[in-house]
Amino acid sequence: MAEKPKCEHCEKDAIGRQSLGFCVSYVCEDHADSALLALKPGEIQAYEYCYLERFATDC
């Protein structure tokens, strides 16, 4: 089983991945962009130079 990604800023469990321009990072709830926080678990949003992926939650 793969280990859950950690936030690149503080090492908490990441809730998603965000790419804003050329910078891609795994982020926790504290460090996520507001657009990522607005997504539902499992949802992905991509537009222009941004890619946001909110990880699905485990049952």
Secondary structure, DSSP 8 states (H G I E B T S, - for coil): -----B-TTT-SB--EEEEETTEEEEE-TTTS-HHHHTS-TT-EEEETTEEEEE-----
